[in-house]
Amino acid sequence: MAEAFLEEQLKRMREMSEQMSRVRNKAAELSYEMARDRELQPKDPLNEVRDLRTYHSPRPEQRKERSDDHAGRARRSTRRSSRRR
């Protein structure tokens, strides 16, 4: 009974070892391929630059409302200033 258990455990360990070897080989292949692809890409100094700013642009329907609102404020301020004169 104990021998069968140990043999089964040894068999599992061998299978896991083989599986890990395949995974390592695949990872090495992928690393090599990625490095090769990076080297083949056209060199541009701006490729290394990263823009970390965040942009919050309004949706198109909000832009229209804002422009209308801004125009209305401009008209009102013009009327007020002309009345004060």
Long-range contacts (C-beta under 8 A, 24 or more apart in sequence): none
